[in-house]
């Protein structure tokens, strides 16, 4: 925990297991702290692996989107930045079609099905218990595509491969070796393996946004708990890991919250270290 008030201009927040509790709700302590920070002009940026439409319910809960401080969201693990005021995507990255095809074939050999994302829809070859899990978690539409192979040729911000964690570990190692620096491959949850564009992540998106709005890297703070938060924890000036986060994330963070996600750990840290209560 920081011992003095930190000079922060932008706070980026992972959702699941960070800002949200076990019921995927924002604890009231977090809501109060973030509204107070926004009132001081600190940018509050929800930064999730979810697509844009799946983040919007939490934007409404915070009720700060009408202010300059609540103007932006980062979606799909840093592949998209959306300006809520102009209603436009201002930053986007996509995975090359050949990477998507290769990952899909590798997954199919293991009996797995892949998914690709748009801002409001998850597409797949066919519905399975795993694709349904992701659709239900995100609250997006799920659509089975008849010619999925041809559909992938469009290129998409990310591919997700859901499945048993022990199977995904082996596939992750294979895809990392196959792609090298041509794609970012990691598990966002033990049962979700993700393939993103190269040099793409939450941290890179926060860095771009900080420059875009003219505050620079020195004023950024990022909260996270898992491997899809790694670049955000590393690249933000103040990387804050959740008490309930992975040990690796806590090791590379500048700070670790005293309370976990179910106890309003984000709000507690902001009250003590940003607002100076």
C-alpha positions as CSV (number, residue, x, y, z in Angstrom):
1,X,0.0,0.0,0.0
2,X,1.3,3.4,-0.9
3,X,2.1,5.7,2.1
4,X,1.2,9.0,0.3
5,X,-1.3,10.3,-2.2
6,X,-0.2,9.3,-5.7
7,X,-0.4,11.8,-8.6
8,X,-2.8,10.0,-11.0
9,X,-4.6,11.3,-14.1
10,X,-6.0,8.0,-15.5
11,X,-7.1,4.8,-13.8
12,X,-7.5,1.7,-16.0
13,X,-9.5,-1.1,-14.5
14,X,-9.8,-4.8,-15.4
15,X,-13.3,-6.1,-14.8
16,X,-13.5,-9.8,-13.8
17,X,-12.0,-10.6,-10.4
18,X,-10.7,-7.0,-10.1
19,X,-13.4,-4.3,-10.3
20,X,-16.2,-6.9,-10.2
21,X,-17.0,-9.3,-7.3
22,X,-17.8,-13.0,-7.5
23,X,-21.4,-12.1,-8.7
24,X,-19.9,-10.0,-11.5
25,X,-21.2,-6.8,-9.8
26,X,-19.3,-3.6,-8.9
27,X,-19.2,-3.3,-5.1
28,X,-20.6,0.0,-3.8
29,X,-17.2,0.9,-2.3
30,X,-15.7,0.8,-5.8
31,X,-18.6,2.8,-7.3
32,X,-18.2,5.6,-4.7
33,X,-14.5,5.9,-5.1
34,X,-14.5,5.9,-8.9
35,X,-17.2,8.5,-9.0
36,X,-15.3,10.8,-6.6
37,X,-12.1,10.3,-8.7
38,X,-14.0,11.2,-11.9
39,X,-15.4,14.3,-10.3
40,X,-11.8,15.4,-9.7
41,X,-11.1,15.0,-13.4
42,X,-9.3,11.6,-13.2
43,X,-10.1,9.5,-16.3
44,X,-11.8,6.2,-15.4
45,X,-11.2,3.6,-18.1
46,X,-12.8,0.2,-18.0
47,X,-10.3,-2.1,-19.6
48,X,-11.5,-5.6,-20.3
49,X,-11.1,-8.7,-22.4
50,X,-14.8,-8.4,-23.1
51,X,-16.2,-6.8,-26.3
52,X,-17.6,-3.2,-26.2
53,X,-21.2,-4.1,-25.7
54,X,-20.4,-6.4,-22.8
55,X,-18.6,-3.5,-21.0
56,X,-21.5,-1.0,-21.4
57,X,-23.6,-2.4,-18.5
58,X,-20.7,-1.5,-16.1
59,X,-20.3,1.9,-17.7
60,X,-24.0,2.5,-16.8
61,X,-23.5,1.4,-13.2
62,X,-20.7,3.9,-12.7
63,X,-22.8,6.6,-14.4
64,X,-19.9,8.8,-15.4
65,X,-20.0,8.3,-19.2
66,X,-21.4,11.8,-19.7
67,X,-18.3,13.3,-18.2
68,X,-15.0,13.8,-19.9
69,X,-13.5,11.5,-17.2
70,X,-15.8,8.6,-18.3
71,X,-15.5,9.1,-22.0
72,X,-13.3,6.0,-23.0
73,X,-13.4,2.2,-22.7
74,X,-10.8,-0.3,-23.8
75,X,-12.2,-3.6,-25.1
76,X,-11.0,-7.0,-26.3
77,X,-7.8,-6.9,-24.2
78,X,-6.5,-3.8,-25.7
79,X,-7.5,-4.4,-29.4
80,X,-10.1,-1.6,-29.3
81,X,-10.6,1.8,-27.8
82,X,-14.0,3.3,-28.0
83,X,-15.0,7.0,-27.5
84,X,-18.4,7.0,-25.9
85,X,-19.0,10.6,-26.7
86,X,-18.4,10.5,-30.4
87,X,-19.6,6.8,-30.5
88,X,-16.6,5.9,-32.6
89,X,-13.8,3.4,-32.3
90,X,-10.6,5.5,-32.2
91,X,-8.1,2.6,-32.0
92,X,-8.2,-0.9,-33.4
93,X,-5.9,-3.9,-34.0
94,X,-6.8,-7.2,-35.7
95,X,-5.3,-10.7,-35.9
96,X,-4.2,-11.7,-39.4
97,X,-6.4,-14.3,-41.2
98,X,-3.5,-16.8,-41.6
99,X,-2.9,-16.7,-37.8
100,X,-6.6,-17.3,-37.2
101,X,-6.7,-20.2,-39.6
102,X,-3.6,-21.8,-38.1
103,X,-4.9,-21.5,-34.5
104,X,-8.3,-22.9,-35.6
105,X,-6.7,-25.9,-37.2
106,X,-4.5,-26.6,-34.2
107,X,-7.6,-26.3,-31.9
108,X,-9.7,-28.6,-34.1
109,X,-7.1,-31.3,-34.0
110,X,-7.6,-31.4,-30.2
111,X,-11.4,-31.4,-30.5
112,X,-11.7,-27.7,-29.5
113,X,-13.8,-25.0,-31.2
114,X,-12.6,-21.5,-31.6
115,X,-14.4,-18.1,-31.5
116,X,-13.8,-14.7,-33.0
117,X,-15.2,-11.4,-31.7
118,X,-16.9,-8.3,-33.0
119,X,-18.0,-5.4,-30.7
120,X,-21.4,-7.1,-30.0
121,X,-21.2,-10.7,-31.2
122,X,-19.2,-13.9,-30.6
123,X,-19.0,-16.1,-33.7
124,X,-18.1,-19.8,-33.9
125,X,-18.3,-22.9,-36.0
126,X,-20.9,-24.5,-33.8
127,X,-22.3,-24.0,-30.3
128,X,-20.7,-26.1,-27.5
129,X,-20.8,-26.0,-23.7
130,X,-17.7,-23.9,-23.8
131,X,-18.9,-21.4,-26.4
132,X,-22.1,-21.1,-24.4
133,X,-20.1,-20.4,-21.2
134,X,-18.3,-17.5,-22.9
135,X,-21.5,-16.1,-24.4
136,X,-23.3,-16.3,-21.0
137,X,-20.3,-14.7,-19.2
138,X,-20.0,-11.8,-21.6
139,X,-23.7,-11.2,-22.2
140,X,-23.2,-11.0,-25.9
141,X,-25.0,-12.6,-28.9
142,X,-23.6,-16.0,-30.0
143,X,-23.8,-16.9,-33.7
144,X,-22.9,-20.1,-35.4
145,X,-21.4,-19.3,-38.9
146,X,-22.1,-21.9,-41.7
147,X,-18.8,-21.2,-43.5
148,X,-16.6,-20.4,-40.6
149,X,-13.3,-20.9,-42.5
150,X,-14.3,-18.2,-45.1
151,X,-15.6,-16.0,-42.3
152,X,-12.2,-15.9,-40.6
153,X,-10.7,-14.3,-43.7
154,X,-12.1,-10.9,-42.6
155,X,-9.6,-10.8,-39.7
156,X,-10.8,-10.1,-36.2
157,X,-9.5,-8.4,-33.0
158,X,-9.1,-11.7,-31.2
159,X,-9.7,-15.4,-31.2
160,X,-10.7,-17.2,-28.1
161,X,-10.3,-21.0,-27.6
162,X,-12.3,-22.3,-24.6
163,X,-11.7,-25.7,-23.1
164,X,-10.2,-27.8,-20.4
165,X,-7.2,-26.1,-18.8
166,X,-4.8,-29.0,-19.1
167,X,-5.5,-29.2,-22.8
168,X,-5.2,-25.5,-23.3
169,X,-1.8,-25.4,-21.6
170,X,-0.3,-27.7,-24.3
171,X,-2.0,-25.7,-27.1
172,X,-0.7,-22.4,-25.7
173,X,2.9,-23.7,-25.7
174,X,2.4,-24.9,-29.3
175,X,0.9,-21.7,-30.6
176,X,3.5,-19.5,-28.9
177,X,6.2,-21.5,-30.6
178,X,4.4,-21.4,-34.0
179,X,3.7,-17.7,-34.0
180,X,6.7,-16.2,-32.2
181,X,6.2,-12.4,-32.3
182,X,3.5,-12.6,-34.9
183,X,0.8,-12.9,-32.3
184,X,0.2,-12.6,-28.5
185,X,-1.0,-15.9,-26.9
186,X,-2.0,-16.2,-23.3
187,X,-4.7,-17.6,-20.9
188,X,-7.1,-14.9,-19.5
189,X,-8.7,-17.6,-17.4
190,X,-7.5,-21.2,-17.0
191,X,-10.3,-22.3,-19.5
192,X,-9.9,-19.4,-22.0
193,X,-6.9,-19.3,-24.3
194,X,-6.6,-16.1,-26.3
195,X,-4.8,-15.1,-29.6
196,X,-4.3,-11.3,-30.1
197,X,-2.4,-9.2,-32.6
198,X,1.3,-8.7,-32.1
199,X,2.4,-6.0,-29.7
200,X,-1.1,-5.7,-28.4
201,X,-2.4,-5.7,-24.9
202,X,-4.2,-3.6,-22.3
203,X,-1.0,-1.8,-21.4
204,X,-0.3,-0.8,-25.0
205,X,-3.8,0.5,-25.3
206,X,-3.6,2.5,-22.1
207,X,-0.3,4.0,-23.3
208,X,-1.8,5.0,-26.6
209,X,-4.9,6.5,-24.9
210,X,-2.7,8.5,-22.4
211,X,-0.8,10.1,-25.2
212,X,-4.0,10.7,-27.2
213,X,-5.6,12.7,-24.3
214,X,-2.3,14.4,-23.5
215,X,-1.6,13.2,-20.0
216,X,1.4,10.9,-20.7
217,X,2.5,7.7,-19.1
218,X,3.5,9.2,-15.7
219,X,-0.1,9.7,-14.7
220,X,-1.4,6.2,-15.4
221,X,-2.6,3.6,-12.9
222,X,-3.8,0.1,-13.8
223,X,-5.6,-2.5,-11.7
224,X,-5.6,-6.2,-12.6
225,X,-5.4,-9.8,-11.4
226,X,-4.5,-12.1,-14.3
227,X,-2.2,-12.7,-17.2
228,X,-4.2,-10.6,-19.6
229,X,-3.5,-7.7,-17.3
230,X,0.3,-8.2,-17.4
231,X,1.2,-5.5,-19.9
232,X,-1.1,-3.0,-18.1
233,X,0.6,-3.7,-14.8
234,X,4.0,-3.4,-16.4
235,X,3.4,-0.3,-18.6
236,X,1.2,1.9,-16.3
237,X,3.2,4.2,-14.0
238,X,1.5,2.6,-11.0
239,X,0.6,-1.1,-11.5
240,X,-1.7,-2.4,-8.8
241,X,-2.4,-6.1,-8.4
242,X,-5.4,-7.4,-6.6
243,X,-4.9,-9.3,-3.4
244,X,-6.7,-12.2,-5.0
245,X,-4.6,-12.0,-8.2
246,X,-2.1,-14.5,-9.5
247,X,1.2,-14.6,-7.6
248,X,3.1,-13.6,-10.8
249,X,1.0,-10.5,-11.3
250,X,1.5,-9.5,-7.6
251,X,5.3,-10.0,-8.0
252,X,5.5,-7.6,-11.0
253,X,3.1,-5.0,-9.6
254,X,4.1,-1.8,-7.8
255,X,1.4,-2.3,-5.2
256,X,-1.0,-5.0,-4.0
257,X,-4.4,-4.1,-2.7
258,X,-5.1,-4.9,1.0
259,X,-8.6,-6.2,0.2
260,X,-9.7,-8.6,-2.5
261,X,-12.3,-8.1,-5.3
262,X,-15.2,-9.2,-3.1
263,X,-14.3,-6.6,-0.4
264,X,-14.0,-3.6,-2.8
265,X,-10.3,-3.8,-3.0
266,X,-10.2,-1.3,-5.9
267,X,-12.2,1.3,-4.0
268,X,-10.2,0.8,-0.8
269,X,-6.9,1.4,-2.6
270,X,-8.2,4.5,-4.5
271,X,-9.6,6.0,-1.3
272,X,-6.3,5.6,0.5
273,X,-3.8,6.2,-2.2
274,X,-5.4,8.4,-4.8
275,X,-8.1,10.4,-3.0
276,X,-6.0,10.6,0.2
277,X,-8.7,9.6,2.6
